[in-house]
Amino acid sequence: MVLIPASVTFCFRLVPLPGRVPCVAHRSRLAVLLIDLPPELHARGQQFWSAATGHPVEPDAIDDVWSSLGSFADGFHLEVQRTGPGTAPRWHVDIETDDVPAEMARLEALGAVRIADMGGFWQLKDPAGLLFCVVGVQTGEEFERHATTWP
């Protein structure tokens, strides 16, 4: 007999063991690379990355903090985000999922640490301290084509 600690998630035919976290099949994918730029660098960054990639800047119709440089390989998107004053320029990725709580649990089991609930999505850090976000599905058909199914 092998004893499994309660902190380890185990599923058999998607039925949890007594006292264990239930497993739910869900899907996710690395979907977006975001270039986070403070206001004073935002326009210059948009222009540079548009020229560097050959993709035009597509402003978000609802929120001027965001703009897109479109879709690249396998539907991977490049976006430019204006951050707050004093924020250092950085990169971060978004993992999109059809089940945010299940994906959060999966990534935390791998060593991710929650940083902030952003109201509908989460900021986390990976074991090396790199920032990333877990968000709901944003890319529609590309998510359907490229997402990984997790048990």
C-alpha positions in Angstrom: 0.0 0.0 0.0 1.3 3.5 -0.9 0.1 6.5 1.1 -0.3 9.7 -0.9 -0.2 13.0 1.0 -3.4 15.0 1.0 -1.6 17.8 -0.8 -1.1 15.7 -3.9 -3.9 15.6 -6.4 -4.8 12.2 -7.8 -7.6 11.2 -10.1 -8.9 7.9 -11.3 -11.6 8.1 -13.9 -12.0 11.7 -12.8 -13.1 10.6 -9.3 -11.1 12.1 -6.5 -9.7 9.9 -3.7 -11.3 10.7 -0.3 -9.7 13.8 1.3 -8.1 14.8 -2.0 -8.6 17.8 -4.2 -11.1 16.9 -7.0 -9.7 16.8 -10.5 -11.6 18.4 -13.3 -10.5 18.1 -16.9 -9.7 21.5 -18.3 -7.7 23.1 -21.1 -5.1 25.8 -21.2 -2.4 27.3 -23.4 0.3 29.9 -23.5 -1.6 32.5 -25.5 -0.1 36.0 -25.2 3.2 37.7 -24.7 2.7 41.1 -23.3 5.2 43.9 -23.4 4.5 46.0 -20.3 5.6 49.6 -20.7 5.1 52.7 -18.5 3.2 55.7 -20.0 6.4 57.5 -21.1 7.6 54.5 -23.2 4.3 53.1 -24.4 3.9 54.9 -27.8 7.6 54.4 -28.6 7.4 50.7 -27.7 4.3 50.2 -29.8 6.0 51.8 -32.8 9.2 49.8 -32.4 7.5 46.4 -32.0 5.2 47.1 -34.9 8.1 47.9 -37.1 10.2 45.0 -35.8 7.4 42.5 -36.4 5.8 44.0 -39.5 2.5 43.9 -37.8 0.4 47.0 -37.4 -0.7 48.2 -34.0 -4.4 47.5 -33.5 -5.7 49.7 -30.6 -8.2 48.0 -28.3 -11.7 49.5 -29.0 -12.7 49.5 -25.3 -9.5 50.1 -23.3 -6.6 52.3 -24.5 -4.2 50.6 -22.1 -4.0 47.7 -24.5 -3.0 47.3 -28.1 -2.3 44.3 -30.3 0.3 43.4 -32.8 -1.8 40.4 -33.9 -1.4 36.7 -34.1 1.8 34.9 -34.8 2.8 31.1 -34.9 0.0 28.8 -33.7 -2.2 31.8 -32.8 0.3 33.2 -30.2 -0.4 36.9 -29.8 1.9 39.8 -29.1 0.3 42.7 -27.1 1.5 46.0 -25.8 0.2 47.1 -22.4 0.6 50.5 -20.8 1.4 50.1 -17.1 1.4 52.6 -14.3 4.0 55.4 -13.9 7.3 54.2 -12.5 6.8 50.6 -13.6 9.9 49.1 -15.1 9.5 47.8 -18.7 9.1 44.0 -18.6 7.6 41.1 -20.5 5.0 38.7 -19.2 2.9 35.9 -20.6 -0.8 35.1 -20.3 -2.0 31.5 -19.9 -5.6 31.3 -21.1 -7.8 28.6 -19.8 -11.4 27.4 -19.8 -11.3 26.9 -16.0 -9.2 29.5 -14.1 -9.5 27.8 -10.6 -8.4 24.4 -12.0 -5.5 26.0 -13.9 -4.4 27.9 -10.8 -4.4 24.7 -8.8 -2.4 22.9 -11.5 0.2 25.7 -11.7 0.5 26.1 -7.9 1.2 22.4 -7.7 4.1 23.0 -10.1 5.5 25.8 -7.8 3.7 29.0 -9.0 2.8 31.5 -6.3 -0.3 33.8 -6.3 0.5 37.5 -6.4 -2.8 39.3 -6.9 -6.4 38.7 -7.8 -7.0 41.2 -10.6 -10.8 40.6 -10.7 -11.4 37.9 -13.3 -7.8 36.9 -13.7 -4.7 36.2 -11.5 -1.1 37.5 -11.5 1.3 34.8 -10.4 5.1 34.3 -10.3 6.8 31.1 -11.5 9.5 29.4 -9.3 12.1 31.8 -10.8 10.1 34.9 -9.8 8.9 35.7 -13.4 5.4 37.3 -13.6 2.6 35.7 -15.6 -1.2 35.8 -15.6 -3.9 33.2 -15.7 -6.9 34.5 -17.7 -10.1 33.2 -19.2 -10.2 32.2 -22.9 -9.3 35.3 -25.0 -8.5 33.9 -28.5 -11.6 31.8 -29.4 -10.9 29.5 -32.3 -7.1 29.6 -31.7 -7.7 28.3 -28.1 -9.9 25.5 -29.5 -7.1 24.5 -31.9 -4.1 24.8 -29.7 -5.1 24.3 -26.1 -3.8 21.3 -24.1 -6.3 19.2 -22.2 -5.2 18.4 -18.6 -6.7 15.6 -16.5 
